[in-house]
Amino acid sequence: MPQTPVSFWDTPKFKRGLAKRRAAEWRFKLYGLIAMLIGLASVALLFVSITLNGVGAFWQTQIKLDIFFDPAEFSEENLQAANYGKLVKNTLYSHFPEVTKRKEKRQLSRIVSVGADIMVQKMVMAEPSLIGTTKSIWLPVDDVFDMLHKIDFGRDSSKGGSGLVSENQLKWFDSLVANGLIDSRFNRTYFTAGDSREPELAGLLGALMGSFYTILVTLLISFPVGAAAACYLEEFAPRNRFTDFIEININNLAAVPSVVFGLLGLAVFINFFGLPRSVPLVGGLVLSLMTLPTIIIAGRAALHAVPPSIREGALALGASKTQTVIQEVVPLAMPGMLTGTIIGIARALGETAPLLMIGMVAFIVDIPSGPLDPSTALPVQIFLWVDSPERAFVEKTSGAILILLAFLITMNIVAVWLRQKFERRW
């Protein structure tokens, strides 16, 4: 009988090759899954580390003192000249009557923050009726004792800080804790004060307001200019070598390191035009230059995604080219343009290098009230705190990073929401 021919697909050679290809495909998928898991684990580890270090910044160790506002210490003509430090120290000394030596009193007074007298002064200035009364006031402790209360920093030599706290100070502090006079309370100063050399008095409000004015200037300049440039290049510009040259340079500018824009701002806005240093106006101008390429590219992509039939229908009904673009094309492309703008602004919010070049790295305590007031920005504030030697600034830095990440994540979520809600599928 004639032998039935064997199909090539049934030969052992083909089956071995097919098994190898399937095994290679399975290994490729496995490698991709492992790489993704490693990336997610690294990001999770980073977030957990920052959170554990930064959560303490939102809580401040404070001491409760029943301060008697002795009328003999005040002058009716000038409440500001009163010795508020003496009031705070005398109240603290009253808890330890056995402390009589000057050296021991000096060590005891260091438990309370050096800014406590300023806080009491502001309280009396706002409410003069406190004079002659006794009031319980919660005041911040020094940063060393704040760390001592939170993580035993200074008590356990394995955690560092050896020599920062004496045995007497440890005994006094433990006594205050046992009597319920030491507690961790929400750190309002962190959100209502400017920068300070003392970690327990340092706050983010100055940096937050500086970032707000900087981003406001950036948005007011970059969005209208970027949207107009995208409309011109996509809808009106002729296709020639000049426009090709412009498009290539816009794409290249999107990849230029941000420090280059800082040097450009230093040379042009400060040295040539004479604008003041360390102000949000200059920072916004520099970040606008950095953000424009991103907005233009995203805007052109959004305009290009609008079907040609929209333009043709408007022109067929008698609309001019300008009317077609402004009244029909741009509204349909606006969700994509806004998404690109938000992503560009989010990138600008986290930039540090260009702001360092224009002097926004200065130590500024006052809260800026406008774009022409000297200020710093949130990323620069993080840069300044990282370089500080005090242990308490570690949690301050991590807390600021958490706030910055919260802003960036929120802006990206808003961008995704806008795209999904208003984007049209053609």
C-alpha angles and dihedrals in degrees: 000000000000114000117244110242115244115238117237089236090062098050119113091236093059092045091051091050092047091050091051092050092049091048091049090049091049091049091049091053090046092051090050092049091049091049091050092049091049090051093048091046091051092050091046091049090050093050093046091049093049092045094050091049096042105042090079090063090072091059127061128197108233137182125222114227127179098216120195109210097216109207089215089069095056135076119210091218097051121021090173093067095061119117098250092165089062091054092053095045095046090053090051092047091053090068091058109039090166090068104091107140118098094231092051092047090052090052091047093050090055090071089076119067118259088236095060093094091054090053092050090047092054090048093054093043089054094043113026090174088080090078109108094020136093119236133180109235130183110220129180119257124224115284092249091058090042088059090042091057095044105041105000089254106175096020099069112052090207089067095052129241096101111168095021094099123041125218091253092052091050090051093048093045093049089050091053090049091050091051092052094247095120121067141153111244135175109285103235090165089068089066102031105044138066128235122307139180088234111075094213090057098041118111141178102227094097092050092044092052091045090053090046094054092042094051091043091056090045092052095045091053106032101044100054093038093045093046092048092048091049091050093049096046094045102037111021112020115102117238105250141119093279095057090043088054091051092049092050091051093048090053090047093049090057088065098043113117112258093235088068090061088050091055090047091052091048092051099041110027099033107026099032104030094030098229115165121266125243095026127128091233092068091040090053092049091051094046090047090060089050094047099045097080092053093049093046093049093047091045093052091049090051092049092047090053092062107099117250088234089073091058094042092049093051092047091048090056091055103264118145123240091257093048091049094052098042100039102033115016102038096050090052091048095043096094091057092044091051091049091054091046093052092048090049092048090048089054090049091050091061098045120116109162099068091047091052090055093057096048103259088133093083121122103254123175101178121087111244115239097191145006091273096056119097110259146144131231133239097256090046090049088055089050091052095048093048088060093052116105098215115105092222091064089067092072091040089055094047091048090052090049090053091052092047091049090049090055093047094047091047092051092049091048089052090050092052091046092051092049094049096043101045104022114110125213111221 
